Amino acid sequence: MAKNKLVAMCKAARNEGYADGAWHGLQIGLNITAIALNHLFGFGDKRLTRLQKEVQALVDEIVDVKEPEVTDAHIRQELKRIRGKGWVEDDGDGQTT
């Protein structure tokens, strides 16, 4: 019984750590994107606020912290749809295929 409880606690801690790390990385990426949008296209607070709301809606819809592979698949599928022939697969270590 104690072993099962320990395993459950370890899994919960891992999932929580992943979620915290993913959220922190997402925040950094969004902040850098906001700065780039401002520099390149003049996005200000109004447009960035709209973007933030849309991003949050997408996160709520497709991000599954318990199944990161599912989240990655959803994101890849949508990017392939958007970019069409311009899509380049990234294998995760900076190499494209």
Secondary structure in CASP SS format (residue, H / E / C, confidence):
PFRMAT SS
TARGET T0000
AUTHOR 0000-0000-0000
METHOD secondary structure of the structure
MODEL  1
M C 1.00
A H 1.00
K H 1.00
N H 1.00
K H 1.00
L H 1.00
V H 1.00
A H 1.00
M H 1.00
C H 1.00
K H 1.00
A H 1.00
A H 1.00
R H 1.00
N H 1.00
E H 1.00
G H 1.00
Y H 1.00
A H 1.00
D H 1.00
G H 1.00
A H 1.00
W H 1.00
H H 1.00
G H 1.00
L H 1.00
Q H 1.00
I H 1.00
G H 1.00
L H 1.00
N H 1.00
I H 1.00
T H 1.00
A H 1.00
I H 1.00
A H 1.00
L H 1.00
N H 1.00
H H 1.00
L H 1.00
F H 1.00
G C 1.00
F C 1.00
G C 1.00
D H 1.00
K H 1.00
R H 1.00
L H 1.00
T H 1.00
R H 1.00
L H 1.00
Q H 1.00
K H 1.00
E H 1.00
V H 1.00
Q H 1.00
A H 1.00
L H 1.00
V H 1.00
D H 1.00
E H 1.00
I H 1.00
V C 1.00
D C 1.00
V C 1.00
K C 1.00
E C 1.00
P H 1.00
E H 1.00
V H 1.00
T H 1.00
D H 1.00
A H 1.00
H H 1.00
I H 1.00
R H 1.00
Q H 1.00
E H 1.00
L H 1.00
K H 1.00
R H 1.00
I H 1.00
R H 1.00
G H 1.00
K H 1.00
G H 1.00
W C 1.00
V C 1.00
E C 1.00
D E 1.00
D C 1.00
G C 1.00
D C 1.00
G C 1.00
Q C 1.00
T E 1.00
T C 1.00
END
